[in-house]
Amino acid sequence: MATDPARPMDRIEKLETALDIQWAAVDAFNVEPPRRLTGPSLLSDHPGAVMDVVFDGVDPGIVTALWEKHARKVLDHVGWGDQKLISRVFQGGVSLAISAPVDQLYSATFVAKTAWHFCAAELSNSASLSFEDMTNDLKRVMAEEANPALAALMSAAAAHDVDFLCDDDHVSVGHGIGSQIWPVDGLPAPDQVDWSAVSDGPVALLTGTNGKTTTTRLCAAIATAAGKVVGLTSTDLVQVGSDILDRGDYSGPGGGRMALRDPRVEMAFLEVARGGILRRGLPIRRARVALVTNVAKDHLGEFGVMTLDDLAQTKFAVMRALATDGALVLNADDPQIVAAAAELSQLIWWFSLDATSPQITQARERGTPCCFVKLDHFIFFDGSTEVFSMPLAEVPITLHGAAKHNVRNVLAAVCVCTVLGIAAEAIRTGLSGFASDHKDNPGRFNEFRYNGARVFVDFAHNAHSISAVCEALSAIPSKRRFIMLSQPGDHSDQDLVDVTKAALQFRPDVIVTAEIEDYLRGRSFGETTGRLQASAIADGFDPDQILSADTPPIGAKLILDNLQPGDLALMLVLSDRDEVFDLFQNSLGSK
């Protein structure tokens, strides 16, 4: 696009100011700025725009009815009569959305704001701005942003049954070795594309509250063992083969597009986080398999996700990107997932630690593939026969089965990779060669040895994941136990209480609380660690056995300086992981 369509003219600046004033006029409502949805999302299969409106004491049915009334009127007047209106009620508010042409998503945010302007005027019994003036301005914005070539290419991709990826700078069709890419302002006509050279590749979407990064890495290791050039995205990086394309949190759609536009990629595993789904939507529309590892309390209270049920719905949005013959891989040991899947007609491949769980039993009776643990072995059932068996003891990250969270991650990876057609022998090779160290799985259950003590480092940062790690380490004998806690400031007081209770399951002799200055997020320095300490003391922990550190590296050094032979330490490192690893490299011998 030659210009930024968000501000194409002075009149739009005046329109934004008027809208902001009108929003402020309704004191009972807090309206978040609209955001573009570039792919399938919690709300819809279609691109568009969404805004979250938070309020109290008002019937949400009144708000959604006004949205239907005013948004439809605006859509009809600007020539978008065929676009859809979507509303979703959540605890304390509603999400209001419209679908829109893929080439006019900035315009869609203005359309949404304009529609809300008229809703707000009616709710506040105040005069609105001129409907004609506002919609005429919208038409000018839409005309300036419109890119007919982009819309035509998307339609052509759908007609040729291949995926279509679009962002502000580039457009591509197909995946990896079957992809073609162009700048958004230099698109070919559909008949100029060699569609015979375009194809979708085997792609997996992996989501869940915990375990998704480890499972993504496991799958990539298995596919690499199968001889595939793998594209991987995660909260850490985008990687193709052994090349790291970029570091950072790439669990949103941008990371997926980067990996799938690399012409070397033969198979891809894309970590998909809650934030990316809610902010922009899913990265693709044609995945072969989607995984939900689990659903646990984390990041509630954002983007209209207030409860565990809301969070489950968000995670299950990955289904919207499944190909018609795609499979959904689900954790049968998670009650939230089992409940959310109760009404689904989608093909489900269940996995469980329990070979006799209801979901595994039903799958076997129905002839549906599933994966489970039986007699200390991973077993895969292909619908008629148990075709895969591997001892848990041969998979290093399971600690001979003690790390149940990693046992589940392995079960999930076996299912995902089998859906994609990877042979059993490559699965065995990938699993047996994947270590729980800072090279294969950095930040996840990494073990080191120091001065005769065992030290584990993990990224676990919510009560669910911390509890899982503590459970895994509970059977390890030790003379003394040390644990380091660090938490972001935007976790609620109750979250901090829950995290502390989970950490006490480790039965620590010493607790070190480390502040994260870059994650204060509204709290004063020392407030978060103070609440962690208070929670531990309230649970009966000796205050003399609680130490404080200004940073995680300082806290880690404090523990190392006190370790003696036979001790066990768990360092929960949310931030400064590289600095902590550098400290270990200088001080420790990796296992």
Salt bridges, closest charged atoms under 4 A:
GLU16 OE1 - ARG7 NH1 2.76
GLU16 OE2 - LYS113 NZ 3.81
ASP20 OD1 - LYS113 NZ 3.97
ASP45 OD1 - ARG320 NH1 2.83
ASP52 OD2 - ARG35 NH1 2.92
ASP76 OD1 - ARG72 NH1 3.72
GLU122 OE1 - LYS69 NZ 3.11
GLU122 OE1 - HIS70 NE2 2.81
GLU132 OE1 - HIS77 NE2 3.63
ASP137 OD1 - ARG11 NE 2.81
ASP137 OD1 - ARG140 NH1 2.86
ASP161 OD1 - ARG286 NH1 2.53
ASP163 OD2 - HIS175 NE2 2.88
ASP167 OD2 - ARG257 NE 3.33
ASP167 OD2 - ARG261 NH1 2.73
ASP168 OD1 - ARG36 NH1 3.03
ASP200 OD1 - HIS175 NE2 3.90
ASP236 OD2 - ARG217 NH2 2.29
ASP236 OD2 - ARG444 NH1 3.77
ASP236 OD1 - ARG577 NH2 3.45
ASP243 OD2 - ARG264 NH1 2.61
ASP262 OD2 - ARG264 NH2 2.82
ASP298 OD2 - HIS299 NE2 3.71
ASP298 OD2 - HIS461 NE2 3.39
ASP298 OD1 - HIS491 NE2 3.89
GLU302 OE1 - ARG274 NH1 3.09
ASP310 OD1 - ARG88 NH2 2.91
ASP333 OD2 - ARG408 NE 2.99
GLU386 OE2 - ARG364 NH1 2.94
GLU386 OE2 - LYS374 NZ 2.92
GLU425 OE1 - ARG428 NH1 3.62
GLU447 OE2 - ARG449 NE 3.23
GLU447 OE2 - ARG454 NE 2.67
GLU447 OE1 - LYS591 NZ 3.27
ASP490 OD2 - ARG521 NH1 3.10
ASP493 OD1 - ARG523 NH2 2.75
ASP493 OD1 - ARG531 NE 3.34
ASP495 OD1 - LYS297 NZ 3.57
ASP498 OD2 - LYS297 NZ 3.66
GLU527 OE2 - ARG523 NH1 3.08
GLU527 OE2 - ARG531 NE 3.68
ASP539 OD1 - LYS501 NZ 3.12
ASP561 OD1 - LYS557 NZ 3.00
ASP567 OD2 - ARG480 NH2 2.76
